[in-house]
Amino acid sequence: MANRQRGEIEAVLGGEKRTLVLTLGALAELEHAFGGEDMLALASRFETGRISARDAIRVIGAGLRGAGQEVSDEEVAGMSCEGGAAGYVAIVADLLTATFSGGET
């Protein structure tokens, strides 16, 4: 079971219930991928609520890897999600909220 106090969430991807968490290493991975200078710049990038498919793949992949799963972004890109595109966006939003809100909803 995911622990939101640690920034963890659960999501069904590829037909499996999975835990995602943006650890410090996962956040560093995203900073590098998005060219951000720091975590605040990373958080600001997503404040607008706009997210590309590539953004979703990177965030979900980093969250899965942060939770200890060995999965590439290419594998994430092939995973199905209930709710289609809106489902992926909901996972990313939930993960970012859990990460940057300190577990508060």
C-alpha positions, -999 to +999 in steps of 0.1 A: +000+000+000+013+034-010+023+058+018+014+094+008+035+108+037+065+094+018+052+108-015+040+074-028+010+067-049-006+037-065-017+034-101-028+007-124-005+006-155-002-022-180-029-040-160-008-041-128-012-021-096+021-003-092+037+020-066+053+052-079+074+077-059+096+106-069+127+100-048+155+125-048+172+105-075+140+104-096+137+142-092+173+146-103+165+125-133+136+147-142+156+179-136+181+166-161+154+155-186+136+188-185+167+211-182+156+225-149+181+241-125+164+229-093+133+212-078+114+245-077+119+250-114+106+215-119+075+221-098+069+254-117+070+236-150+039+216-141+020+243-122+001+253-154-015+219-156-003+215-192+016+182-198+028+166-230+027+128-236+065+128-234+063+146-200+039+120-188+062+092-199+092+107-182+074+115-149+056+081-147+089+063-156+109+082-130+081+075-104+082+038-112+120+037-110+119+057-078+098+029-063+124+003-074+110-010-106+134-015-135+115+000-164+126+021-193+107+051-207+100+030-238+083+004-217+063+030-199+052+044-233+037+010-241+018+006-209-020+009-210-039+030-185-076+031-175-091+064-187-067+068-216-049+101-219-069+116-190-058+086-169-021+093-175-025+130-167-043+120-134-014+097-124+011+125-131-010+151-112-014+127-082+023+119-082+034+155-083+009+165-057+021+137-034+057+148-040+054+185-036+026+188-010+043+168+017+016+141+016-013+166+020-042+163-006 
